[in-house]
Amino acid sequence: MKVTNASVTYIATPLEQGLIGRYQVEDPTNQLQSPTTPPHGIMSPLELLSRNEDAARMSVDQPDFSILSKNFANIDVSTPEMQQKIDFVKIQSQVFVNRQKVDVKDLWTHIRVIDKDVPRTDRDQEYFRGARNPHLTVLRDILVTFSAFHPVIGYAQGMNDILARFLVVFDSEVEAYWCFRNYLDHIQEEFTEEGMMKKIDLVVMLLREMDTELLDHLNKHDLGDLMFCHRWLLLGFKREFSFADSLRCFEILSSHHLELFSMEAENARRKEVMKEFENFAYIFPGGGTRSEHLAVRMDYTFELFMCLALLMDCRTELLKCIDSAMVFGTINSLKINLEETLTKAAKLFYKYCKKTVEESFLMIDPPKTSTSKR
């Protein structure tokens, strides 16, 4: 980027253009930091040449896609069919870029937040550990790109934690970006204030159905909004488990295996319906029963039952809490085991299925006795 007046031409630095973050800059001259040398080591000419060569390899007529993803290593891009596909993608991407209007001021606002979050993303993990870690640059590039091309949602804190999971698993900028983008398409509302409040309200409603005593106690002390569940829901319990367990938890929640709209839940409700019919037929032979429409909240997702499981883990302590400091102290002292939490959440899930069936049965005719007279 150049700024020219009558007497001087000023070339903006990569930092000033937003191409790199401050944590990637070594000194006032804005030289790129090296991902391999110790702290305060600038990028050597050899490293800089290698970086420029990588950029060049993606701009030539026959780009080397292996630098973007390890999964491209065994793909022959020299075939006529692949060349045709590449040419089409180039045209398509150019059309898409030209159509996209970028609000530079708005994007800069997002970049400032991104540059605060990226340097502290999972730095205890080997993949992101160490000074000048190149994976942080990939993380930043994806978040900035997503913000530029999705201005409605832009960037919100917590997205870096979600993206980090995809990047660690795929170790590919391409796959990580598209998985992240498609995942955000489904949950982007949860990164808005309105969306997150709706999610927390659902936890409150579920707790009211499953443990009225606990909710009444929390309401009595102005703690019934359950705002302390915010972190669990926003990050998918990432901070509550080890990184490996958080990946497993993320995969389970994303699979929608135990959701109230799933076949598993439907089968559980059918079994309970059959039991209720058998019970009424045994207790009141000849009596009339009716099954109303099951009042099932399909938006009670499995992660809400996980929240409930964690609340049940510290229920005794929560009943002693009278202010937010005591609640957060209790929550932060929880020793959480993923297997146990998933098991408890699943039991609560099936308990809710059973409860909705039981509440749907009503007696509509009194039992008739054999001695009744005409």
ABEGO torsion letter per residue (X at the ends): XBBBBAABBBBBBAAAAGABBAAABABAAGBBBBAABBBGBBBBAAAAAAAAAAAAAAABABBBAAAABAAAAABBAABAAAAAAAAAAAAAAAAAAAABBBBAAAAAAAAAAAAAAAAABGAABAAABEBGBAAAAAAAAAAAAAAAABAAAEBBBGAAAAAAAAAAAAGBAAAAAAAAAAAAAAAAAAABAAAAAAAAAAAAAAAAAABAAAAAAAAAAGAAAGAAAAAAAAAGGAAABBAAAAAAAAAAAAAGABBAABAAAAAAAAAAAAAAAAAAAAABBGBBBBBBBBBBBAABBAAAAAAAAAAAAAAAAAAABABAAAAAAAAAABBBBAAAAAAAAAAAAAAAAAAAAAAABBBABBBBBAABBX
